[in-house]
Amino acid sequence: MSRSSDSFRRRPSHHRDRGTAGGKASSGQKGGGRQNSRPQDTDNTILVEQQQIDLRNRSLAALLAWAIPGLGHAYQQRYRKAGTFFVAIMSLWIFGFAVGGEHVVYASWQPGDKRWHFAFQAGAGAVAIPAIIQGRKMNQYTDRQTGGTRPDYRPVRWLGDLMAPPFRPVRDEAADQVAAWYSTKGAGYEMGTWYTVIAGLLNILVIYDAYGGPLSTSISGRRAVGSEDQDSDDEAGEDDPDDNGAGKIEAGKNEAGKNEAGKTEANPDSSDSTDSKDKPKEIQA
């Protein structure tokens, strides 16, 4: 009974040792898994001013940057730029609508009304999509023979008149809806159009920055650590070796001259003593 009890008592310790070893092995495997869980992507990682920037999925970042200005940079964890771009571009966009009205952005490519501005305004992202929706519905209600808008046309219900194109046809010699917008807003309509164009152009640059990353060459005026020492060494190495040798020889001559002058100043009577020694010899002769 005692032997069986002893063996029974020893088994748990034996199993505990196995469990501890297994636990250590499993923890080591887990630790190694954490280290290799996210390897560095060399294709999407760039080095700028001695800092590595992970652009992650470039195509997805560019798409997000187009949809909402700054969203692509937020996806790349470049939050400071994301906030700056969003505030700057959306401020221009909202200000353009504030001074020009809800029709400064619309999509139309009809005779007399080729709205080429929209090609750049669309760069601002998803905020320009309502103009595409309104333009498609206007095309559906445009008579192909006369080029005019059918009487039963109504803008998209959930958008109202926002970004709806003017009634067709649009002619310079006749009063039309575009002329009415100009007369209502005056110069504000033109200003609003250009503000939204600039917003779209700026966001195109933001999309490029999200895809390609910041400039690899620093334009901030700061130099990388150690670059000054390297430049000084390069300048020293670019000197002519012959000029260095000539300079050393000239420096040696100057040093020898200084030593000779020092000896003369230290023993001023040396020359007189030599002359006095020579004089008695001449008298005896």
GIDA-V613554 format. One record per backbone hydrogen bond with DSSP energy under -0.5 kcal/mol. NH is the residue of the N-H (numbers start at 1). CO is the residue of the C=O. Records with the same first field share a line. If there is no record, write none. Layout:
NH: CO / CO
//
This chain:
5: 1
6: 2
7: 3
8: 4
9: 5
10: 6
11: 7
12: 8
13: 9
14: 10
15: 11
16: 12
17: 13
18: 14
19: 15
20: 16
21: 17
22: 18
23: 19
24: 20
25: 21
26: 22
27: 23
28: 24
29: 25
30: 26
31: 27
32: 28
33: 29
34: 30
35: 31
36: 32
37: 33 / 34
42: 40
44: 41
46: 53
48: 46 / 51
51: 48
53: 46
54: 52
55: 44 / 53
58: 56
61: 57
62: 58
63: 59
64: 60
65: 61
66: 62
67: 63
68: 64
71: 68
74: 70
75: 71
76: 72
77: 74
78: 73
79: 77
82: 78
83: 79
84: 80
85: 81
86: 82
87: 83
88: 84
89: 85
90: 86
91: 87
92: 88
93: 89
94: 90
95: 91
96: 92
97: 93
98: 94
99: 95
100: 96
101: 97
104: 101
106: 104
107: 131
108: 106
110: 113
113: 110
115: 108 / 113
116: 114
118: 115
119: 116
120: 117
121: 117
122: 118
123: 120
124: 121
125: 122
126: 67
128: 125
129: 126
131: 128
132: 128 / 129
133: 129
134: 130
135: 131
136: 132
137: 133
138: 134
139: 135
140: 136
141: 137
142: 139
143: 141 / 148
147: 143
149: 168
150: 141
153: 150
159: 156
160: 156
162: 159
163: 102
164: 161
170: 111
171: 169
174: 171
180: 176
181: 177
182: 178
183: 179
184: 180
185: 181
186: 182
188: 185
189: 186
190: 186
191: 187
192: 188
193: 189
194: 190
195: 191
196: 192
197: 193
198: 194
199: 195
200: 196
201: 197
202: 198
203: 199
204: 200
205: 201
206: 202
207: 203
208: 204
209: 205
210: 206
211: 207
212: 208
213: 209
218: 216
227: 224
230: 226
231: 227
232: 228
233: 229
234: 230
235: 231
236: 232
237: 233
238: 234
239: 236
244: 240
245: 241
246: 242
247: 243
248: 244
249: 245
250: 246
251: 247
252: 248
253: 249
254: 250
255: 251
256: 252
257: 253
258: 254
259: 255
260: 256
261: 257
262: 258
263: 259
264: 260
265: 261
266: 262
267: 263
270: 267
273: 269
274: 270
275: 271
276: 272
277: 273
278: 274
279: 275
280: 276
281: 277
282: 278 / 279
283: 279
284: 280
285: 281
//
